[in-house]
Amino acid sequence: MSPHISAKKEDIAKTVLMPGDPLRAKKIAETYLENVKLVNEVRNMLMYTGTYKGVKVTIAGSGMGCPSIGIYSYEFFNFYDVQNIIRIGSAGSYKKEIKVYDVYNVKEAYSDSNYAKIAANIDDKVIKAGEKLYSLIQKVAEEHKIKTLTGRAHSSDVFYRHGDVMEFVKENNLDVVEMESVALFANAIKAKKQAACLLTVSDNLVTKEVTTAEERQNNFMQMVEIALETALKLK
């Protein structure tokens, strides 16, 4: 057990998939896993463990933002001996050509916050995904003929940002925006573990195309399947 997770150590798999929304964790677990067990509901942050094609996997909500995923991923890595965490979430696109429902494998994340410095003593603003896990995800997607885009994500602390963001986007070579990957990557580096982030584009800030919350919960399954198939290769 940890301050925020009531599961026993043996109830958590070595590979954890983390959607932001706890209800999305529930849907994924009930859709894809066998022998599913609810292992945490503290603060309604639902976490489930079961098997996917015979391999033990945990699906755990992370909440929104670096502080939230920072707490859960730290406790997984350091208190539960988790070896791999794949964030599976939604993102906004900064580019016209990156469209709604595109799948994006984050190679590196840019943050304008100081989370990495405070939590992991990392001075860089750009934090890379774990190379082994990132590359394995790319390989799995290719094997299953699922197109993925890749590059640099903006891991922002602010959803409703003041001013024109597009000049900032251009200066920092940003493709998409989300709110969690920098904390996850920093915690993994400090713990000497592997972390990756798979995103499905939910809206485009250029074309103004947008999906609903229900669509995000029910239709973002390609990235989930990539993540689960990756988990098989990590056994």
Secondary structure, 3 states (H helix, E strand, C coil): CCCCCCCCHHHCCCEEEECCCHHHHHHHHHHHCEEEEEEECHHHCCEEEEEECCEEEEEECCCCCHHHHHHHHHHHHHHCCCCEEEEEEEEEECCCCCCCCCEEEEEEEECCCCHHHHHHCCCCCEEECCHHHHHHHHHHHHHCCCCEEEEEEEECCCCCCCCCCHHHHHHCCCCEEECCHHHHHHHHHHHCCEEEEEEEEEEECCCCCECCHHHHHHCCHHHHHHHHHHHHHCC
